Amino acid sequence: MTDRPERNGHDRNSSKWADAVLRWRARDVLRKTQLEHHLPRAGLLLDLGSGEGHIAEAIVRNAPGRSCVMLEPIWSISPHVARRIAALSCFAIKGSGTHLPFPDVTFDGVWAAFVLHHVLFDGQQAILSEIRRVLRPDAAFVLLEDTPDNTREAETTLRADRRLNAEPDEAPHHYRSPGEWRRDLRGLGFSIEREVPFTRLFPPASLGRVQHRAFMCRRQ
């Protein structure tokens, strides 16, 4: 029993370190994509596939007029994030992207950050259709995705994804090229106002160059 406090202290330190890394990654994504500059400074936003909530936290904290619903199929918000956003207008709920539990034209802005490539192609289309349904006319939608353009890039992206996110080998990955995303977004009623290609600092360059892209869209 004497080693229990030490183990708990180690767990707390590891949790704080992981939280610090995820906060840094969220700020890095916002800086490189300019995601939040495409979203309204006030209004109700939806983070579809919010993960532990670090991107939503940063976006709402930077503009007090924003409220945000963080949607995940399972509860995964970080306790560190939960404490920090307790005084902010953020709400975490469980739900499926293919059947969003909201009325039509509810949101002033939606983003999905590195979520859709974990969904089968038919599911991706269903999610995009649901996003369009819950967005108000001319509201903003930002899609952040891994966008390999050929088989070799897809293999590199898969290795990087698994290492960066500690994903198991059986975790599904259904990547699309930039051209395929453009086709589907436009076909489902979104206009693309801007594209921002970017790379992350992680994983190390030895894995190869991993391409990502932010699609800044409007609901038509």
C-alpha positions as CSV (number, residue, x, y, z in Angstrom):
1,M,0.0,0.0,0.0
2,T,2.9,2.4,0.5
3,D,3.5,2.8,-3.2
4,R,0.0,3.9,-4.0
5,P,0.5,7.7,-3.5
6,E,3.5,7.6,-5.7
7,R,1.6,5.8,-8.5
8,N,-1.3,8.2,-8.2
9,G,1.1,11.1,-8.4
10,H,2.7,9.6,-11.5
11,D,-0.8,9.3,-13.1
12,R,-1.6,12.9,-12.3
13,N,1.7,14.1,-13.7
14,S,1.1,12.0,-16.9
15,S,-2.4,13.3,-17.2
16,K,-1.2,16.9,-16.9
17,W,1.6,16.3,-19.4
18,A,-0.9,14.8,-21.9
19,D,-3.3,17.7,-21.4
20,A,-0.4,20.2,-22.1
21,V,0.5,18.4,-25.3
22,L,-3.1,18.4,-26.5
23,R,-3.5,22.1,-25.7
24,W,-0.4,22.8,-27.7
25,R,-1.7,20.7,-30.6
26,A,-5.0,22.5,-30.5
27,R,-3.3,25.9,-30.7
28,D,-1.1,24.7,-33.4
29,V,-4.0,23.5,-35.5
30,L,-5.8,26.8,-35.0
31,R,-2.7,28.8,-36.0
32,K,-2.0,26.8,-39.1
33,T,-5.6,26.5,-40.4
34,Q,-7.0,29.8,-39.3
35,L,-10.1,27.8,-38.5
36,E,-11.6,30.1,-35.9
37,H,-11.4,33.1,-38.2
38,H,-13.9,31.5,-40.5
39,L,-16.4,31.0,-37.7
40,P,-18.6,33.7,-36.4
41,R,-17.4,35.6,-33.3
42,A,-20.8,35.0,-31.7
43,G,-23.4,32.4,-32.0
44,L,-24.0,28.7,-31.4
45,L,-21.3,26.3,-32.7
46,L,-21.0,22.6,-33.1
47,D,-17.8,20.6,-32.7
48,L,-18.6,17.3,-34.3
49,G,-16.3,14.6,-33.0
50,S,-14.9,16.8,-30.3
51,G,-12.5,14.2,-28.7
52,E,-11.2,15.5,-25.4
53,G,-12.4,19.0,-26.2
54,H,-9.2,21.0,-26.5
55,I,-10.1,22.7,-29.9
56,A,-13.5,23.6,-28.7
57,E,-12.1,25.1,-25.5
58,A,-9.6,27.3,-27.4
59,I,-12.3,28.5,-29.9
60,V,-14.8,29.5,-27.3
61,R,-12.2,31.0,-25.0
62,N,-11.0,33.3,-27.7
63,A,-14.5,34.8,-28.3
64,P,-16.8,35.0,-25.3
65,G,-19.8,35.5,-27.5
66,R,-19.6,31.9,-28.8
67,S,-21.4,29.0,-27.3
68,C,-20.4,25.4,-28.3
69,V,-22.0,22.0,-28.3
70,M,-19.3,19.3,-28.2
71,L,-20.6,16.1,-29.7
72,E,-19.0,12.6,-29.4
73,P,-20.5,9.1,-29.7
74,I,-18.8,8.3,-26.3
75,W,-17.9,10.5,-23.4
76,S,-14.3,11.4,-23.8
77,I,-13.9,15.0,-22.7
78,S,-10.7,15.6,-20.6
79,P,-11.4,16.3,-17.0
80,H,-8.8,19.2,-17.3
81,V,-10.9,20.7,-20.1
82,A,-14.1,20.1,-18.2
83,R,-12.7,22.2,-15.2
84,R,-11.5,25.0,-17.4
85,I,-14.7,25.4,-19.4
86,A,-17.0,25.2,-16.5
87,A,-17.6,28.9,-16.6
88,L,-17.8,29.0,-20.5
89,S,-20.8,28.3,-22.7
90,C,-19.8,24.8,-23.6
91,F,-21.9,21.6,-23.4
92,A,-20.7,18.1,-24.0
93,I,-23.2,15.5,-25.2
94,K,-23.2,12.0,-26.6
95,G,-24.6,11.6,-30.1
96,S,-24.0,10.2,-33.6
97,G,-22.9,12.3,-36.5
98,T,-25.1,10.3,-38.9
99,H,-28.2,11.3,-36.9
100,L,-27.6,14.6,-35.2
101,P,-29.9,15.2,-32.3
102,F,-30.7,18.8,-33.3
103,P,-33.5,20.5,-35.2
104,D,-32.9,21.9,-38.6
105,V,-31.0,25.2,-39.0
106,T,-29.8,25.2,-35.4
107,F,-26.1,26.3,-35.6
108,D,-24.2,29.3,-36.8
109,G,-21.1,27.3,-37.4
110,V,-19.8,23.7,-37.4
111,W,-16.4,22.1,-37.6
112,A,-15.2,18.5,-37.8
113,A,-11.5,18.0,-37.1
114,F,-9.9,14.8,-38.3
115,V,-13.1,12.8,-37.7
116,L,-14.6,11.7,-41.0
117,H,-11.7,9.5,-42.2
118,H,-12.6,7.1,-39.4
119,V,-16.1,6.6,-41.0
120,L,-17.0,4.5,-44.0
121,F,-17.6,6.5,-47.2
122,D,-21.4,6.2,-47.0
123,G,-21.2,7.4,-43.4
124,Q,-19.1,10.4,-44.4
125,Q,-21.8,11.5,-46.9
126,A,-24.6,10.9,-44.3
127,I,-22.7,13.1,-41.7
128,L,-22.1,15.9,-44.2
129,S,-25.8,15.8,-45.1
130,E,-26.7,16.1,-41.4
131,I,-24.3,19.0,-41.0
132,R,-25.9,20.8,-43.8
133,R,-29.3,20.2,-42.3
134,V,-28.5,21.6,-38.9
135,L,-26.6,24.7,-40.2
136,R,-28.4,28.0,-40.8
137,P,-28.4,29.3,-44.3
138,D,-25.0,30.7,-45.3
139,A,-23.5,29.5,-42.0
140,A,-19.9,28.3,-41.9
141,F,-18.6,24.8,-41.9
142,V,-14.9,23.9,-41.6
143,L,-13.7,20.4,-42.4
144,L,-10.1,19.4,-41.3
145,E,-8.9,16.2,-42.8
146,D,-5.9,14.1,-43.7
147,T,-5.8,14.3,-47.5
148,P,-3.3,11.9,-49.1
149,D,-3.3,12.2,-52.8
150,N,-2.1,8.7,-53.7
151,T,-1.5,5.2,-52.3
152,R,2.0,6.0,-51.0
153,E,0.9,9.1,-49.2
154,A,-2.1,7.2,-47.7
155,E,0.3,4.5,-46.3
156,T,2.5,7.3,-44.8
157,T,-0.6,9.0,-43.4
158,L,-1.8,5.8,-41.8
159,R,1.5,5.1,-40.1
160,A,1.6,8.6,-38.8
161,D,-2.0,8.5,-37.7
162,R,-1.5,5.4,-35.7
163,R,1.7,6.6,-34.0
164,L,0.4,10.1,-33.3
165,N,-2.9,9.0,-31.8
166,A,-1.8,5.6,-30.4
167,E,-4.5,4.0,-32.5
168,P,-4.8,0.2,-32.7
169,D,-4.0,-1.6,-36.0
170,E,-7.6,-2.4,-36.6
171,A,-8.9,1.2,-36.3
172,P,-10.5,2.1,-39.6
173,H,-9.1,4.8,-41.9
174,H,-11.0,5.9,-45.0
175,Y,-9.0,8.8,-46.5
176,R,-10.0,10.9,-49.4
177,S,-7.9,13.1,-51.7
178,P,-8.5,16.9,-51.9
179,G,-10.3,16.5,-55.2
180,E,-12.7,13.9,-53.8
181,W,-13.6,16.1,-50.8
182,R,-14.2,19.0,-53.1
183,R,-16.6,16.9,-55.2
184,D,-18.5,15.6,-52.2
185,L,-18.7,18.9,-50.4
186,R,-20.1,20.7,-53.4
187,G,-22.4,17.9,-54.3
188,L,-23.9,18.0,-50.8
189,G,-24.7,21.7,-50.9
190,F,-21.5,23.4,-49.6
191,S,-19.6,26.2,-51.3
192,I,-15.8,26.1,-50.7
193,E,-14.6,29.6,-50.0
194,R,-11.0,28.7,-49.2
195,E,-8.6,25.8,-48.7
196,V,-5.6,25.8,-46.4
197,P,-3.1,23.0,-46.9
198,F,-0.9,22.4,-43.8
199,T,1.3,19.8,-42.0
200,R,1.8,19.1,-38.3
201,L,5.0,19.2,-36.4
202,F,4.3,15.7,-35.3
203,P,5.1,12.9,-36.3
204,P,8.8,13.2,-36.9
205,A,9.9,13.9,-40.5
206,S,11.4,10.4,-40.7
207,L,7.9,9.0,-41.3
208,G,7.4,11.2,-44.4
209,R,5.4,14.2,-45.2
210,V,1.8,14.0,-44.1
211,Q,-0.7,16.3,-45.8
212,H,-3.7,17.8,-44.2
213,R,-6.2,20.4,-45.5
214,A,-8.8,22.7,-44.1
215,F,-11.9,23.3,-46.3
216,M,-13.6,26.6,-45.4
217,C,-17.2,26.1,-46.5
218,R,-20.6,27.8,-46.5
219,R,-24.0,26.1,-46.4
220,Q,-25.7,27.0,-49.7
